[in-house]
Amino acid sequence: MEDGRKRMKELCTLRKDIIKEFLAEFLGTFVLILFGCGSVAQTVLSRGALGEPLTIHIGFTLGVMLAVYMAGGVSGGHVNPAVSLAMVVLGKLPLKKFPVYVAAQFLGAFVGSCAVFGLYYDAFMDFNNGTFVVTGENATAGIFASYPAKHLSVLNGFIDQVIGAGALVLCILAIIDKKNIGAPKGTEPLLIGLSILAIGVSMGFNCGYPINPARDLGPRAFTAAAGWGMEVFKAGGCWWWIPVAGPMVGGVVGASIYFLLIELHHPEPQKHPEEDNNVKEKYEIITMS
């Protein structure tokens, strides 16, 4: 039995790190959508009987937390192209890995949407007599992707996404910064999830705080293919590009602000003079031999 397990592990274990990271980002983003969009589906399809805005905030908070716990030890648990781009800008993620991470995140979000739709298929068929509506009183497209409130302009929506994603990246960088206070090992996903909760309860009024291009565009593409049609890209004055471009800009802005105001000013660890002498003596011994 033990020999069989070892042979199975030898045959199935992936050797290339980039494949492991792809699968981790895929699964993490899948989990994020399953719990996040699942909480929206339960609220909308029950017409508020089994949910409210706070339960949706909690759903996304736990979704992000569990996603980072699941993928963090393998890929860093970005589950968000804006976070991945911020890490590239800061030199914490090689540029060559960025397209792989983004592809995994978009695919995970799309498949996660399939799972939510399958989970609530009968409820979708019962809601509004099975008619899939993008906007209005009986709209269900908003279960999967964001749409702007009536008061929101294109410019204000873009600013909303820049600020929201920037705030998320600022919080993440502070949480993982070991030269700052940092977070106790193993609690980082919890605190990142709580950052999502803070953003949700303070910045959700305009468009529901998507702040994640994969979380928004992947499910939106799913709704276009699943019966809601191309209206999902036309609604809100072709709103779809704002939760894609805005968070990417916000991620870079947040990373730049944290680096310039905090990380750049961390003191370098000082070496004790005796340590320098020991290094010099070792070097002299090596060069003389």
C-alpha positions as CSV (number, residue, x, y, z in Angstrom):
1,M,0.0,0.0,0.0
2,E,2.8,2.4,1.0
3,D,4.8,1.5,-2.1
4,G,1.8,2.2,-4.3
5,R,1.3,5.6,-2.7
6,K,4.9,6.5,-3.3
7,R,4.8,5.4,-6.9
8,M,1.6,7.4,-7.4
9,K,3.3,10.5,-5.9
10,E,6.3,10.0,-8.1
11,L,4.2,9.7,-11.2
12,C,1.7,12.6,-10.4
13,T,3.9,15.2,-8.7
14,L,4.6,18.2,-10.9
15,R,8.2,19.1,-11.3
16,K,7.9,22.6,-12.8
17,D,7.1,25.4,-10.3
18,I,5.2,27.5,-12.8
19,I,2.7,24.7,-13.3
20,K,2.2,24.4,-9.6
21,E,1.7,28.1,-9.3
22,F,-0.8,28.1,-12.2
23,L,-2.9,25.4,-10.5
24,A,-2.7,27.2,-7.2
25,E,-3.9,30.5,-8.6
26,F,-6.6,28.7,-10.6
27,L,-8.0,26.9,-7.6
28,G,-7.7,29.9,-5.3
29,T,-9.7,32.1,-7.7
30,F,-12.2,29.3,-8.2
31,V,-12.8,29.2,-4.4
32,L,-13.1,33.0,-4.2
33,I,-15.8,33.0,-6.8
34,L,-17.6,29.9,-5.4
35,F,-18.1,31.6,-2.0
36,G,-18.2,35.2,-3.1
37,C,-20.6,34.9,-6.0
38,G,-22.4,32.1,-4.3
39,S,-23.3,34.5,-1.4
40,V,-24.7,37.0,-4.0
41,A,-26.7,34.2,-5.7
42,Q,-28.2,33.1,-2.4
43,T,-29.2,36.7,-1.6
44,V,-30.6,37.6,-5.0
45,L,-32.4,34.4,-5.8
46,S,-34.1,34.2,-2.4
47,R,-35.1,37.9,-2.9
48,G,-33.4,38.8,0.3
49,A,-34.9,36.1,2.5
50,L,-31.6,34.3,2.9
51,G,-29.1,37.2,2.6
52,E,-28.4,40.9,2.7
53,P,-25.4,43.2,1.8
54,L,-23.6,42.2,5.0
55,T,-23.8,38.4,4.2
56,I,-22.3,39.2,0.7
57,H,-19.5,41.1,2.4
58,I,-18.9,38.1,4.6
59,G,-19.0,35.7,1.7
60,F,-16.3,37.6,-0.2
61,T,-14.3,38.1,2.9
62,L,-14.2,34.3,3.7
63,G,-13.8,33.5,0.0
64,V,-10.6,35.6,-0.2
65,M,-9.3,34.3,3.1
66,L,-9.8,30.7,2.1
67,A,-8.4,31.3,-1.4
68,V,-5.2,32.8,0.1
69,Y,-4.9,29.9,2.6
70,M,-5.3,27.5,-0.3
71,A,-2.8,29.0,-2.7
72,G,-0.6,31.2,-0.6
73,G,2.1,28.7,0.2
74,V,2.5,27.8,-3.5
75,S,2.0,30.9,-5.6
76,G,1.5,33.7,-3.0
77,G,-2.2,33.5,-3.3
78,H,-2.7,36.6,-5.4
79,V,-6.0,35.5,-7.0
80,N,-6.2,39.0,-8.5
81,P,-4.3,40.4,-11.6
82,A,-4.0,43.8,-9.9
83,V,-2.1,42.2,-7.0
84,S,0.1,40.2,-9.4
85,L,0.9,43.4,-11.3
86,A,1.8,45.2,-8.1
87,M,4.2,42.4,-7.2
88,V,5.8,42.6,-10.6
89,V,6.3,46.4,-10.2
90,L,7.9,45.8,-6.8
91,G,10.1,43.1,-8.1
92,K,8.4,40.4,-6.0
93,L,7.1,38.4,-9.0
94,P,9.1,37.8,-12.2
95,L,7.5,39.5,-15.2
96,K,7.6,36.2,-17.2
97,K,5.2,34.6,-14.6
98,F,2.7,37.4,-14.8
99,P,0.7,36.2,-17.9
100,V,0.6,32.7,-16.4
101,Y,-0.9,34.0,-13.1
102,V,-3.4,36.2,-15.0
103,A,-4.5,33.3,-17.2
104,A,-5.0,31.0,-14.2
105,Q,-7.0,33.7,-12.4
106,F,-9.3,34.4,-15.3
107,L,-9.9,30.7,-15.9
108,G,-10.5,30.0,-12.2
109,A,-13.1,32.8,-12.1
110,F,-14.8,31.5,-15.2
111,V,-15.0,27.9,-13.9
112,G,-16.1,29.2,-10.4
113,S,-19.0,31.0,-12.1
114,C,-19.9,27.7,-13.8
115,A,-20.0,26.0,-10.4
116,V,-22.2,28.7,-8.9
117,F,-24.6,28.5,-11.8
118,G,-24.8,24.7,-11.6
119,L,-25.3,24.9,-7.8
120,Y,-28.3,27.2,-8.2
121,Y,-29.5,26.1,-11.7
122,D,-33.0,25.3,-10.6
123,A,-33.3,28.5,-8.6
124,F,-32.2,30.5,-11.7
125,M,-34.9,28.7,-13.7
126,D,-37.5,29.5,-11.1
127,F,-36.5,33.1,-10.7
128,N,-38.3,35.4,-13.1
129,N,-39.6,32.3,-15.0
130,G,-36.1,31.4,-16.1
131,T,-35.5,34.6,-18.0
132,F,-32.0,35.9,-17.7
133,V,-32.1,39.7,-17.3
134,V,-29.0,42.0,-17.2
135,T,-30.5,45.1,-15.6
136,G,-33.7,46.1,-13.8
137,E,-35.7,44.7,-10.9
138,N,-35.3,41.1,-11.8
139,A,-31.7,41.3,-13.0
140,T,-29.5,38.3,-12.2
141,A,-26.3,39.2,-14.2
142,G,-25.2,41.2,-11.2
143,I,-24.8,37.9,-9.3
144,F,-21.6,37.3,-11.3
145,A,-20.2,40.7,-12.3
146,S,-20.4,44.3,-11.3
147,Y,-22.7,47.0,-12.7
148,P,-22.7,50.7,-11.9
149,A,-25.3,52.4,-9.7
150,K,-27.5,55.0,-11.6
151,H,-25.7,57.9,-10.1
152,L,-22.2,56.7,-11.1
153,S,-20.3,58.4,-14.0
154,V,-17.6,56.7,-16.0
155,L,-14.9,58.9,-14.5
156,N,-16.1,58.4,-10.9
157,G,-16.4,54.7,-11.5
158,F,-12.8,54.5,-12.7
159,I,-11.6,56.5,-9.7
160,D,-13.7,54.2,-7.5
161,Q,-11.8,51.2,-8.8
162,V,-8.4,52.8,-8.6
163,I,-8.9,53.8,-5.0
164,G,-10.4,50.4,-4.0
165,A,-7.7,48.3,-5.6
166,G,-5.0,50.7,-4.4
167,A,-6.3,50.3,-0.8
168,L,-6.3,46.5,-1.1
169,V,-2.7,46.5,-2.3
170,L,-1.6,48.9,0.4
171,C,-3.2,46.6,3.0
172,I,-1.6,43.4,1.5
173,L,1.8,45.0,1.4
174,A,1.6,46.1,5.0
175,I,0.4,42.7,6.2
176,I,3.2,40.8,4.5
177,D,6.0,43.3,5.2
178,K,8.2,41.7,7.8
179,K,10.2,44.8,8.3
180,N,7.1,46.6,9.4
181,I,4.9,45.2,12.2
182,G,3.8,42.5,9.8
183,A,1.3,39.7,10.7
184,P,2.0,36.6,12.7
185,K,2.8,33.7,10.5
186,G,-0.3,31.9,9.2
187,T,-2.7,34.8,9.9
188,E,-1.9,36.8,6.7
189,P,-4.9,35.3,4.8
190,L,-7.3,36.2,7.6
191,L,-6.1,39.8,7.7
192,I,-6.2,40.1,3.9
193,G,-9.8,38.8,4.1
194,L,-10.6,41.4,6.7
195,S,-9.2,44.0,4.4
196,I,-11.8,42.9,1.8
197,L,-14.5,43.3,4.5
198,A,-13.2,46.9,5.3
199,I,-13.4,47.8,1.6
200,G,-16.8,46.2,1.1
201,V,-18.5,48.1,4.0
202,S,-16.9,51.4,3.1
203,M,-16.6,51.4,-0.8
204,G,-19.4,49.1,-2.0
205,F,-22.1,51.7,-2.8
206,N,-21.0,52.8,-6.3
207,C,-20.6,49.4,-8.0
208,G,-20.0,46.7,-5.5
209,Y,-16.2,46.9,-5.1
210,P,-15.1,44.4,-7.8
211,I,-11.4,45.6,-7.5
212,N,-10.3,42.4,-9.3
213,P,-10.2,42.2,-13.1
214,A,-10.4,38.4,-13.1
215,R,-13.2,38.3,-10.5
216,D,-15.3,40.6,-12.8
217,L,-14.4,39.8,-16.4
218,G,-14.2,36.0,-16.0
219,P,-17.8,35.7,-14.6
220,R,-19.0,38.4,-17.1
221,A,-17.7,36.3,-19.9
222,F,-19.5,33.3,-18.4
223,T,-22.8,35.1,-18.3
224,A,-22.4,36.2,-21.9
225,A,-22.0,32.5,-22.9
226,A,-24.7,31.1,-20.5
227,G,-27.7,33.0,-21.7
228,W,-27.5,36.7,-20.7
229,G,-25.9,37.5,-24.0
230,M,-23.6,40.4,-25.1
231,E,-25.7,42.9,-23.2
232,V,-23.5,42.2,-20.2
233,F,-20.7,44.1,-22.1
234,K,-23.0,46.9,-23.3
235,A,-24.9,47.6,-20.0
236,G,-24.0,50.7,-18.0
237,G,-22.5,52.5,-21.0
238,C,-20.1,49.6,-21.8
239,W,-19.1,49.5,-18.1
240,W,-17.2,46.2,-18.4
241,W,-13.7,47.7,-19.0
242,I,-13.7,49.9,-15.9
243,P,-13.4,47.0,-13.3
244,V,-10.7,45.6,-15.5
245,A,-8.5,48.7,-16.2
246,G,-9.2,50.6,-12.9
247,P,-7.9,47.9,-10.5
248,M,-4.8,47.4,-12.6
249,V,-4.0,51.1,-12.3
250,G,-5.0,51.0,-8.7
251,G,-2.6,48.1,-8.0
252,V,0.3,50.0,-9.4
253,V,-0.6,53.2,-7.6
254,G,-1.0,51.3,-4.3
255,A,2.3,49.5,-4.7
256,S,4.1,52.8,-5.6
257,I,2.7,54.6,-2.6
258,Y,3.6,51.9,-0.1
259,F,7.1,51.6,-1.6
260,L,7.8,55.4,-1.6
261,L,6.2,56.2,1.8
262,I,7.0,53.0,3.8
263,E,9.2,50.3,2.3
264,L,11.9,52.6,0.9
265,H,12.6,54.0,4.4
266,H,13.1,50.7,6.2
267,P,16.6,50.8,7.9
268,E,19.0,48.3,6.5
269,P,20.1,45.7,9.1
270,Q,23.4,46.8,10.6
271,K,26.3,44.4,10.9
272,H,28.3,44.2,14.1
273,P,32.0,45.4,13.6
274,E,33.2,42.0,14.8
275,E,31.1,40.3,12.1
276,D,32.8,42.5,9.4
277,N,36.2,41.6,10.8
278,N,35.4,37.9,10.8
279,V,34.2,38.1,7.1
280,K,37.4,40.0,6.2
281,E,39.6,37.4,8.0
282,K,37.8,34.6,6.2
283,Y,38.3,36.3,2.9
284,E,42.0,36.8,3.6
285,I,42.4,33.2,4.5
286,I,40.7,32.1,1.3
287,T,42.7,34.4,-0.9
288,M,46.0,33.4,0.7
289,S,45.4,29.7,0.5
